[in-house]
Amino acid sequence: MTFLQALLLGIIQGIAEFLPISSSGHLVLFESIFGLEIETLKGFDVVLHLGTLVAIVIYFWNDLWGLFKNRRLLGYIVLATIPAVIVGFTMEDWLDYVFRDPKMVLLMLALLAVFFVIAEKYPPKKERWRFTLKNTFLMGIAQACALIPGISRSGSVIGTGLLFGLKREEAARFAFLLGTPAIAGASLLTGIHVVQGEAPLPSWDLVIVGFFASAVAGYLSVSFLMKFLKTHSLRVFSIYLVVAAVIGIIVLN
């Protein structure tokens, strides 16, 4: 991996983590396009996710701090985190083996585009959102699906929130608050693998540039999305995902 590739992958991760287009899927695709060995870069990918975690903490600091006062919302976030924890510990290796492949990623991007269309077309007639054990747990399952490369964590949660009547910007806020423990947990788990020598990292200069590129791009990306969703729908992202899938098929074949 070159310095430029590490920088570009960091920027791609930062942008795609918050825009509902799947950061993990884009990393797999661009690592393949760059001619890198995808299987050896899982540790580096998590470093980039850690950069976006820093962006989340900085941007949503007041919301995160407020969770200590809003114990009810904190409880719902803990509940919605459970599916991702279970899937991560029991199926992570299998999901990587099956789905960490450029062709599977392109298929998942296309399916995500279809999901966005459905979520925007069939919201409840009346927006009467309230947290319940059922809809919170289902949003947690939606987040767990994002362990599949090509499925966006934020997109899956936002889309599911729309189906339950949550407004786009409110769904996005919950998605990012929900993603905080998930990203932190994944980073910790991979950190253990790195220490044990099971998930190698590139040289430290590449790790540092990738991390900071991801954090800066991530902060700019989340700032943009929170404003964008106040007046725009997810349809533009569904169009992008279809176009990206088509281009990906052409480039990789």
HELIX and SHEET records of a PDB file:
HELIX    1   1 PHE A    3  PHE A   18  1                                  16    
HELIX    2   2 SER A   23  ILE A   33  1                                  11    
HELIX    3   3 ILE A   38  LEU A   41  5                                   4    
HELIX    4   4 LYS A   42  TYR A   59  1                                  18    
HELIX    5   5 TRP A   61  GLY A   66  1                                   6    
HELIX    6   6 ARG A   71  PHE A   99  1                                  29    
HELIX    7   7 PRO A  102  LYS A  121  1                                  20    
HELIX    8   8 LEU A  133  CYS A  145  1                                  13    
HELIX    9   9 ARG A  153  LEU A  163  1                                  11    
HELIX   10  10 ARG A  168  VAL A  195  1                                  28    
HELIX   11  11 TRP A  204  PHE A  228  1                                  25    
HELIX   12  12 ARG A  235  LEU A  252  1                                  18    
END                                                                             
